[in-house]
Amino acid sequence: MRDAADVLADTLRILVSLNADADVMAAALLDALVDVEPRAAEAKVAIPERLQALLEGQRAASRVWALHRDHGGGRNPEGMRRLLLALVRDLRVVPIVLARQLSRMRAAWRLPLEEQRALAQLTRDIHAPLANRLGIWQLKWELEDLAFRSLETETYLRIARLLDDNRSGRERYIEQAKRQLHEALVAQGITGAEIAGRPKHIFSIWKKMRKKDAPISELYDLRALRVLVDDVGDCYAVLGLVHALWLPVPSEFDDYIARPKSNGYRSLHTAVVGPDGKTLEVQIRTREMHAQAELGVAAHWRYKEGGAAGGAAMDKRIAWMRKLLEQAAEAAKEGEASPLDAMDSELVEDRVYALTPKGEVVDLQQGATVLDFAYQVHTMVGHRCRGAKVDGRIVQLNHQLRSGERVEILTGKTAEPRRDWLQASSGSLASNRSREKVRAWFNKLDRARNLQAGRELLDKDLRRMGLLQADLQPVLGKFNVDSIDDLLVLVALGDVGPNQVGRALLDLEKPAEEPALPASPAPAKTTAPAAGTVTVQGVDNLLAQVARCCQPLPGEAIVGYLTRARGVSVHRPDCASFLRLASKQPARVLPVEWGARSGGHEVAVRIEAVDRKWLLKDITTLVAQLGIHVLGLHADQARDGNGRVVLSVRVRVGDYGQLGLLLGRLEAMAGIESARRG
């Protein structure tokens, strides 16, 4: 209990040094209590919403620590770091967890050896790199050194012995060098310079020794000064003064102002023999260059860590947090309120970080599905995918993932990707990379099989839309093919969607405008509510209504039939009722076209499915997600007695395209055998 109290007190002291606001301090204190929410409920104390977000973030961080511990740790630390930043809604959580981890590391000597090493590995994998990216140097160096001491004890002690003085001695040396340089600058009339010291810590020394494969005696930056000035001219003036004050070390000068690094970093670096004959590195740059180096994430932490490129939103988050921390330090100096209370996660993460059953983090684009996850793990895992579980619950292949979800892919013995995965209406794949893998699979099949598959896909969609008998020859030019077979192959490979072909056929069949006939007595100007505006022979003030038999939608080809009492009845050209009437009295057939009115249009949809639990819920959820209104629903058991059900659903859709999307998504749903217009 005493140890926990000491860690909490130390955590709060660290947060004070970071200029944390009252909410951050309160959240750190509350999270240290056991079962804080039940106790608050018993005491009837409401935790403010602003603190709840901070508490939730700390619990999310605890889940990441558990994943790291349970799955060996260290295998994918970058994925764990990104997952942490994606899970927390309020980014002020990050300084809290960094402060708490440093406090635990300071007290780790009291723990058993195995627990010490696990804590140190977590610190080195996650906490120290995050402190580095945020520019919280006073936490970064200590986290790294403490973790290094636990994980590489002998190496740590060897380097400590090789150093000719301890850290406090190096800090005193840096202060002495700063005073000498400051006096020299003032004597030369350079009064606006800002000098800061940076004694190198043991972990950083060890990394540089490994990188350069050199002994400690050949490292010249164990002690370093940084000088910030107003312009480039002053940079070179200070350089000359440094070389006049102390003896420069040959071959240890780099001009990154004249020749910037590939990541945009600019500065002058030189090494000199400073006071007492000890080597000293001096970095000289303008304040603008320093801001770019410190706040430009790509110019700093990727270079320092050698990390791979990450999501753009993650880079912006880190740069934003670093800037706010810098502003908080300035505000504390001036006695003003801290700006950290604005540090919420209003920047939307552009990546999703899902987990394999073994705890590996898989980096996906926003909107990725479980099928995208399978293809990201391995191409053959995607090809063999038959289903998936998310957090232990079976989901459809078009289930969109959220950060932190654990995904288990259920595979078959053979690779059998489905062609409808390539159709946008199925929603199965969000990643172009995954689609290319599926296309590549079907490209390897022989042409005859692709032709057959393309014909089946196209016939299915055209039958659903009442266009099965349409001639495909006139639309070949639109898809830059010479034959129907070539078009079918494109459909099979997913390069052309069946709905695109259907839309092209409808565009082709739209009746051309004809000269207006002599005006005839016009009935009152009215329109059936669900019909939409229809123009008859260029005139829009005639009574027109959508025929109930075929229910055409805006975007489809239509034709009118002049009835005796109900004005013009609007049909689809292939409607059986219309064809029967037109054959008897062709003079009553009128060319009509859709007008400009927008709004919903009623249509009946017939669904045949295997009766299962949650079927109706899944259907209505899908309809709601597409922004479609359900006007009525009726279900009957199928007559075959095999546990099948027939659903008749009346919906209001915007146009033909929205209806096509609905029917495609319904047919991709588990248990649904067919979905077509009723």
Protein Blocks (a to p, Z undefined) as FASTA:
>chain_A
ZZmmmmmmmmmmmmmmnopafklmmmmmmmmpghkllmmmmnopacdfklmmmmmmmmmm
mmmmmmmmmnopoklmmlmmmmmmmmpmblklmmmmmmmmmmmmmmmmmpcfklmmmmmm
mmmmmmmmmmmmnopaklmmmmmmmmmmmmmmmlmmmmmmmpgbdfklmmmmmmmmmmmm
mmmmmmnopakbccddddddfklmmmmmmmnopafklpcklbccddddfblklmmmmmmm
mmmmpccdehiaccfklmccfkopacdddddddehhiacddddddfklmmmmmmmmklmm
mmmnopacddfklmmmmmmmmmmmmmmmmmmmnopacfklmmcckbccfbdcdddfkopa
cdddehiafklmmmmmpmklmmmpgbdceehiacdfklccdehiacdddddfbdcddfkl
mpmklomambfklmmmmmmmmmmpcfklmmmmmmmmmmmmmmmnopmmpcfklmmmmnop
abfklmmmmmmnopacfklmmmmmmmmmpccddddddddddddddddfklopadeehiak
bccdddfklopaehiacdddddfknopadddfklmklmmmmmmmmmlpccddddfbecdd
dddddddddddehklmmmmmmmmmnopacfbdcddddfklnopacdddddddfblmlmmm
mmmmmmmpghiabdcdZZ
